[in-house]
Structure formats: C-alpha cells, structure tokens
Amino acid sequence: MQVFAQQRPQYTQYIFNNYLLNPALSGIENYTDFKAGFRKQWTGIDDSPQTTFASAHWALGGEYLWKNPLSLPEKGVDPMSDNYMQNYTASPAHHGVGAMVILDKAGPLTRLDANLTYAYHLQLGGTLNLSLGVAAGITRFGLDVTRLELEDPADPALRNTIVSQYKPDLAAGLWLYGARFFAGVSVQQILPQTLSFTNDASYTQGKTVPHGFATVGYKFTIDDTISAIPSVMVKYVRPTAPSIDANLKVSFRDRFWLGGSYRQHDSFSALAGFNFSKLVNLTYSYDFTTSELNSVSSGSHEIVLGIQLNNVYQAVSNMRMW
C-alpha cells in the first residue's frame, strides 16, 4: 500500500508569518521580528502531529526602512488613512537575514529543521518592492524505536534501524509587495533526498520531495478604523493534488483583529489576535476539522507569540498587511 502526504509541518497562521514558508520576507520590517509558536493538530488522536517553532529576521544596515508597508507610520499619522496609502513609497533597496528552528513530532517520528535565510529587497519604481530570498540549513530525521509496536518484539528489522539521520535543506522564494498588495512564490526542499530508516540498501522508495507555495492578497479600507484583507494560498506537493487555502482578516485600528480560513477538504478555522503593546502581540487559531477525521478529532490548536525588537519607529502591529 502506498500513502502520499506532505512532509513538512502544516500551519494555520502562516498568513501572519509567511517567513516560515518564504525566505524572501527576511528583513522586510523596520525591526527584528521574532515569533515563537506551538501547534497541536487533531486533538483527541493519540500521537497526533505537534509542531514547535521559533523564528527571527531583520534588515541589515543602520538605515531604517522609510514607510515600510508592513509597519505603522510615524506617531500621529492614522495608519488606516487613505492619505498614508496615497503617499506610500517603496522601501529602499536593502538586505535582510534571519534564522528559524522548527521541531515537528508525529508518533515515533521527529523532524528538526534549522535554517539561515537571506533576502535582497529591490525597489521597483516608487511604490513596489520585489525581494528574492534563499534559506539553507540542515534537517534531522529521528525515529524512536521504543515507541514501535510490532507483532514480534524481536523483529530482525529493528537490528538494522537508522534512528537518526541528517540531510541538507534548501529553499528559495520571491515576494512582491506594496502599500496594499502582496504576492509570493516559494519552494521548500529543493534538494530531494533519499530517506530510509533501514540499512537495507535495496529500499529506495523513501524520498523527500519539493513543496511549492503561491500566495496573493490585497488590503481593502472599509473606513478609517477597519480594514479587510482577503488572501489565497495554493500549495503543491507532488504527487498529491494541489491544496487551496482561502483567508480573510478584519482588523480594527491594527490593534485587534479577527479572521477566518478555509482549507480545501480539510478544515474551517477561526483566528484572533491582539497587539498588547509596541513590543508584544499574541495570536490564536482553532481548526474545525471537516474531513473524516472529525469523528475522532476535536480540532487543532495553534498559538503564536510575537516580539518586535529594536522597534525604533514604535510600530504597533507587525501584521499590518496580513
């Protein structure tokens, strides 16, 4: 029997931290953008997947990005005003770097990814930027044989088990952004690797495969205090069928927001976030499973803590666009 599925962790709040999926966002902010999160998928199922991550990225150089599209303007200017949008200028060309660590567990399997990222942000005319990014690192795949339940506890296959292995990792992406618009494409696991937990050289079916992502979104101003940002993401992991996510975020003065998401053939999600200060924000999401797993799972939880370091412009929200 053959089973096909994605090999990398799944996120509901990726739209507020696209850096996890696209290295081209490295250094897109005026400050160091740090995030730490935890996801428990399919609560109620024993040994269901759970993911823990931490990420940080920042722009290089001493010059701060003027009127960066993801940061609030200087004190006293209404961030929702049409005047601010009409006078928006693209960020100057600059470099960005970052790092992320992701630990994913599912039953006896663990995966630890550690990556460094780099991006260069080009200025296209007066109102658009295009960034090009890469991520490089290493992945550790682990197998806890003590958690395997076999008919024969002395199965000879256990004597040939590889319990830990390391593989190189590479990703690349593009990100186009302006005052209201963002779009990007990225590919993770560019370097396919043979993956096997046995020393039997005849087994060659296990492989890592590339994961592709395409995202687009637009910000609509409803009035001076409320904005709505719809977005769509398409994910493709060969040989599975493409997966489509549709999202909507409604923000109130960029202090508090509510949102919803639909993942094709999988779930509906409710999302909420609050910016406690110019330093700290917190977001939470809950997935209502719509697949057949809903008979045994009560849903999925995800929580993310954001910290904005070196926030010289005193931006309140690091999620102004998504």
C-alpha positions as CSV (number, residue, x, y, z in Angstrom):
1,M,0.0,0.0,0.0
2,Q,1.3,3.5,-0.9
3,V,0.4,6.6,1.1
4,F,1.1,10.2,-0.1
5,A,1.1,13.3,2.1
6,Q,3.0,16.5,2.7
7,Q,6.3,16.0,4.6
8,R,6.6,19.5,6.2
9,P,4.5,20.9,9.1
10,Q,1.2,22.5,8.4
11,Y,0.3,25.9,9.8
12,T,-3.0,27.8,10.0
13,Q,-1.4,31.2,10.9
14,Y,1.2,31.1,8.1
15,I,-0.5,34.2,6.6
16,F,0.7,36.2,9.6
17,N,4.2,34.8,9.4
18,N,4.9,33.9,5.7
19,Y,8.5,33.9,6.6
20,L,8.1,30.3,7.7
21,L,7.2,29.4,4.1
22,N,9.1,32.0,2.1
23,P,12.7,33.2,2.9
24,A,12.2,36.3,0.7
25,L,10.5,38.0,3.7
26,S,13.8,38.2,5.6
27,G,14.4,41.8,6.7
28,I,11.0,43.1,5.4
29,E,10.3,45.0,8.7
30,N,11.8,48.1,10.3
31,Y,12.6,46.0,13.4
32,T,13.7,42.5,14.4
33,D,10.6,40.3,14.0
34,F,10.7,37.4,16.5
35,K,8.0,34.8,16.7
36,A,7.5,31.6,18.7
37,G,4.6,29.2,18.2
38,F,3.1,25.9,19.0
39,R,0.6,23.8,17.0
40,K,-1.3,20.7,18.2
41,Q,-3.0,19.1,15.3
42,W,-6.0,16.8,15.5
43,T,-6.6,16.9,19.3
44,G,-8.0,13.6,20.5
45,I,-5.9,11.3,18.3
46,D,-3.0,9.7,20.2
47,D,0.4,10.8,18.9
48,S,-1.1,13.3,16.5
49,P,1.3,15.8,15.0
50,Q,2.6,18.7,17.0
51,T,4.9,21.5,15.9
52,T,7.0,24.0,17.9
53,F,8.9,26.8,16.1
54,A,10.9,29.9,16.7
55,S,12.0,32.4,14.0
56,A,13.6,35.9,13.8
57,H,14.6,38.1,10.9
58,W,15.8,41.6,10.4
59,A,17.2,44.1,7.9
60,L,20.9,44.7,7.7
61,G,22.5,48.1,8.0
62,G,21.8,51.2,10.2
63,E,19.3,52.8,7.9
64,Y,15.7,52.2,8.8
65,L,13.2,51.5,6.1
66,W,11.0,54.6,5.5
67,K,7.3,53.9,5.3
68,N,7.8,50.1,5.2
69,P,4.4,48.6,4.0
70,L,4.2,46.3,7.0
71,S,4.9,48.8,9.7
72,L,2.8,51.7,11.0
73,P,3.8,55.2,10.1
74,E,5.3,57.7,12.5
75,K,3.4,58.8,15.6
76,G,0.4,60.9,14.9
77,V,-0.4,59.6,11.5
78,D,-3.5,57.5,11.1
79,P,-2.3,54.1,9.7
80,M,-5.7,53.5,8.1
81,S,-5.9,56.8,6.3
82,D,-6.1,57.0,2.6
83,N,-3.6,59.8,2.7
84,Y,-1.0,57.5,4.1
85,M,-1.7,54.9,1.4
86,Q,-1.7,57.6,-1.4
87,N,1.7,58.9,-0.2
88,Y,3.2,55.5,0.2
89,T,6.7,55.0,-1.1
90,A,8.6,51.7,-1.5
91,S,11.3,50.7,0.9
92,P,14.9,51.5,-0.2
93,A,16.9,48.5,-1.6
94,H,18.3,46.6,1.3
95,H,19.5,43.2,2.6
96,G,17.8,41.0,5.2
97,V,18.8,37.9,7.2
98,G,17.1,35.6,9.6
99,A,17.0,32.2,11.2
100,M,14.4,29.6,12.1
101,V,14.2,26.4,14.1
102,I,11.2,24.0,13.7
103,L,10.5,20.8,15.6
104,D,7.8,18.6,14.3
105,K,6.7,15.3,16.0
106,A,4.2,12.7,14.9
107,G,4.1,9.4,16.7
108,P,7.6,7.8,16.8
109,L,8.9,10.3,14.1
110,T,10.6,13.6,14.8
111,R,11.9,16.2,12.4
112,L,14.1,19.1,13.4
113,D,14.8,21.9,10.8
114,A,17.4,24.6,11.4
115,N,17.8,27.2,8.6
116,L,19.6,30.5,8.0
117,T,17.9,32.9,5.5
118,Y,18.9,35.8,3.3
119,A,16.9,38.2,1.1
120,Y,17.6,41.2,-1.1
121,H,14.8,43.7,-1.5
122,L,14.8,45.5,-4.8
123,Q,12.9,48.8,-5.3
124,L,10.6,48.7,-8.3
125,G,9.6,52.2,-9.2
126,G,8.1,54.3,-6.4
127,T,5.6,52.0,-4.8
128,L,6.6,48.4,-5.2
129,N,9.4,46.2,-3.9
130,L,10.5,42.7,-5.1
131,S,12.5,40.6,-2.7
132,L,14.5,37.4,-3.6
133,G,15.4,35.1,-0.8
134,V,17.1,31.8,0.0
135,A,17.2,29.5,3.0
136,A,19.9,26.9,3.7
137,G,20.3,24.6,6.6
138,I,20.1,21.0,7.9
139,T,17.3,18.6,8.8
140,R,17.5,15.8,11.4
141,F,15.0,12.9,11.0
142,G,14.6,10.8,14.1
143,L,12.9,7.5,14.9
144,D,12.1,6.4,18.4
145,V,12.1,2.6,18.1
146,T,10.9,2.2,21.7
147,R,7.5,3.5,20.5
148,L,7.1,1.0,17.7
149,E,4.6,-1.8,18.4
150,L,5.4,-4.9,16.4
151,E,3.9,-8.4,16.4
152,D,7.4,-9.8,17.1
153,P,9.3,-7.6,19.6
154,A,12.5,-9.3,18.4
155,D,11.8,-8.4,14.7
156,P,15.2,-8.5,13.0
157,A,14.3,-5.3,11.2
158,L,14.9,-3.4,14.4
159,R,18.6,-4.5,14.3
160,N,19.1,-2.6,11.1
161,T,17.2,0.5,12.1
162,I,18.6,4.0,11.5
163,V,17.4,6.1,14.4
164,S,18.9,9.4,13.4
165,Q,20.0,10.9,10.1
166,Y,20.9,14.4,8.8
167,K,20.0,15.9,5.4
168,P,20.8,19.2,3.8
169,D,18.0,21.6,3.2
170,L,17.5,24.4,0.6
171,A,14.6,26.8,-0.1
172,A,14.1,29.8,-2.3
173,G,11.3,32.4,-2.9
174,L,10.1,35.7,-4.4
175,W,7.9,38.3,-2.7
176,L,6.3,41.3,-4.4
177,Y,4.7,43.9,-2.1
178,G,3.4,47.4,-1.9
179,A,1.0,49.6,0.2
180,R,-2.0,47.3,-0.3
181,F,-0.8,44.3,-2.4
182,F,1.4,41.3,-1.7
183,A,2.1,38.1,-3.7
184,G,4.8,35.5,-3.5
185,V,6.0,32.1,-4.6
186,S,8.4,29.7,-2.8
187,V,9.8,26.2,-3.0
188,Q,11.0,24.2,0.0
189,Q,13.1,21.0,0.0
190,I,14.6,21.9,-3.4
191,L,17.2,19.2,-2.9
192,P,15.4,15.8,-2.9
193,Q,17.0,13.3,-0.6
194,T,16.7,9.6,-0.1
195,L,15.0,8.9,3.2
196,S,15.2,5.4,4.8
197,F,15.2,4.2,8.4
198,T,16.8,0.8,7.5
199,N,20.3,-0.2,6.4
200,D,18.8,-2.3,3.7
201,A,20.2,-0.8,0.5
202,S,17.5,-2.3,-1.6
203,Y,14.9,0.1,-0.2
204,T,14.9,3.3,-2.2
205,Q,11.2,4.3,-2.2
206,G,11.5,6.9,0.7
207,K,12.4,10.4,-0.6
208,T,11.9,14.0,0.4
209,V,10.1,16.0,-2.3
210,P,9.8,19.7,-3.1
211,H,6.9,21.7,-1.6
212,G,5.6,24.7,-3.6
213,F,3.6,27.6,-2.3
214,A,1.9,30.6,-4.1
215,T,0.3,33.4,-2.1
216,V,-1.6,36.6,-3.1
217,G,-3.6,39.1,-1.0
218,Y,-5.0,42.7,-1.1
219,K,-5.9,45.2,1.6
220,F,-9.3,47.0,1.4
221,T,-10.0,50.0,3.6
222,I,-13.6,49.9,4.9
223,D,-13.3,53.1,6.9
224,D,-10.7,55.0,9.0
225,T,-10.7,52.3,11.6
226,I,-11.4,49.0,9.8
227,S,-9.7,47.1,7.0
228,A,-10.3,43.8,5.4
229,I,-7.5,41.6,3.9
230,P,-8.6,38.6,1.8
231,S,-5.8,36.2,0.6
232,V,-5.4,32.9,-1.1
233,M,-2.6,30.3,-0.9
234,V,-2.1,27.3,-3.2
235,K,0.2,24.5,-2.0
236,Y,1.5,21.7,-4.2
237,V,3.4,18.6,-3.1
238,R,3.9,16.1,-5.8
239,P,2.2,13.6,-6.3
240,T,-0.7,14.8,-4.1
241,A,-3.4,17.2,-5.6
242,P,-2.9,20.9,-5.0
243,S,-4.3,22.3,-1.8
244,I,-6.1,25.7,-1.6
245,D,-6.4,27.9,1.5
246,A,-8.7,31.0,1.5
247,N,-8.3,33.6,4.3
248,L,-10.0,36.8,5.5
249,K,-8.6,39.1,8.2
250,V,-10.6,42.0,9.5
251,S,-8.5,44.5,11.5
252,F,-9.7,47.2,13.9
253,R,-7.2,50.1,14.1
254,D,-4.5,47.4,13.7
255,R,-4.8,46.7,17.4
256,F,-7.2,43.8,17.3
257,W,-8.3,41.5,14.5
258,L,-10.5,38.6,13.7
259,G,-10.2,36.2,10.8
260,G,-11.4,33.0,9.2
261,S,-9.8,30.5,6.9
262,Y,-10.9,27.6,4.8
263,R,-8.6,24.7,3.8
264,Q,-10.0,22.7,0.9
265,H,-11.2,19.2,2.0
266,D,-9.7,19.7,5.5
267,S,-11.0,22.4,7.8
268,F,-12.5,25.7,8.7
269,S,-10.5,27.9,11.1
270,A,-11.3,30.8,13.4
271,L,-8.4,33.2,14.2
272,A,-7.9,36.2,16.5
273,G,-5.0,38.4,17.6
274,F,-4.2,41.3,19.8
275,N,-1.3,43.8,19.9
276,F,-0.7,44.3,23.6
277,S,2.0,47.0,23.0
278,K,4.7,48.1,20.6
279,L,6.7,45.1,21.8
280,V,4.3,42.1,22.2
281,N,1.4,40.6,20.3
282,L,-0.4,37.3,20.6
283,T,-2.5,35.3,18.1
284,Y,-4.6,32.1,18.3
285,S,-6.4,29.9,15.9
286,Y,-8.7,26.9,16.1
287,D,-9.3,24.5,13.2
288,F,-12.7,22.8,12.9
289,T,-11.9,19.6,11.0
290,T,-14.2,18.8,8.1
291,S,-12.6,15.7,6.8
292,E,-13.5,12.2,8.1
293,L,-11.0,12.7,10.9
294,N,-13.7,14.9,12.6
295,S,-15.2,11.6,14.0
296,V,-12.1,11.1,16.2
297,S,-10.6,14.6,16.4
298,S,-11.9,17.7,18.2
299,G,-9.8,20.0,16.0
300,S,-6.4,21.7,16.0
301,H,-5.0,24.5,18.1
302,E,-2.2,27.0,17.2
303,I,-0.8,29.9,19.3
304,V,1.9,32.3,18.3
305,L,3.7,34.9,20.4
306,G,5.3,37.9,18.5
307,I,8.0,40.2,19.9
308,Q,9.2,43.3,18.0
309,L,12.8,44.2,19.0
310,N,14.6,47.4,18.2
311,N,11.3,48.9,17.2
312,V,12.6,52.5,16.6
313,Y,9.6,53.7,14.7
314,Q,7.3,52.4,17.5
315,A,5.2,50.4,15.1
316,V,2.3,48.9,16.9
317,S,1.5,46.0,14.6
318,N,3.8,43.7,12.6
319,M,0.7,42.3,10.8
320,R,-0.5,45.4,9.1
321,M,-0.8,43.6,5.7
322,W,-1.8,40.1,6.7
